Amino acid sequence: MEDVLAALAGLVPDIAAITGAQADGMTRDDGWRLLTIGRQIERLVSMGEVLVAYFEHKAVLNESGFDQLLALFNSTITYRSRYQGQRDLAALIDLLVLDAANPRSLACAAATIARELALLSEATGHAFAWAEAGYFLRSRELLLVELCRRDPQDRYVNLLERARALVAAARSLSNRLGLRYFSHSEPLRSQIV
């Protein structure tokens, strides 16, 4: 796993440069919105699946799994600055799932998708709603209690259920956007597998 993380870390500067050039130089039109929505959908799907895998297999319960999950969400520095080295699953869930100020959290991705969809709908006159973002509008404290609830087998059932629902909704949205805004010369296949 260390080799994989090192290889991914080597790609980060190049990808960040591409994203920065796109964010800095592209007009904020419908194309930019679709690009932003697509990037956030990909983030939500990949991070949601990673979260499910680490919690479902209980890898997050050991020190290396905990640290790997933070690294994969690019949130290690933020976590350490807030929690001073404590390994607390509730704090981890709060940062990676519910913290809308963390650009790598599921809540931030969902909010960005909802905001850009609203603007795209307004500009094009084609209504696209994404109800899943509404989940995060409830009290953050109540959501955290709900997501930290475990079953007798020590599984985070509500967290797993919510993450899976977000991933499924993001995939569905991707397909609906693809059908609406892109022409297809071949039968449409899911863009996010």
Buried (B, 14 or more C-beta within 10 A) or exposed (E): EEEEEEEEEEEEEEEEEEEEEEEEEEEEEBEBBBBBBBBBBBBBBBBBEBBBBBBBEEBBEEEEBBBBBBBBBBBBEBBEEEBEEEBEBEBBBBBBBBBBEBBBBBBBBBBBBBBBBBBBBEEEEEEBEBEBBEBBEEEBEEBBEEBBEEEEEEBBEBBBEBBBEBBEBBBBBBBEBBEEBEEEEEEEEEBBE
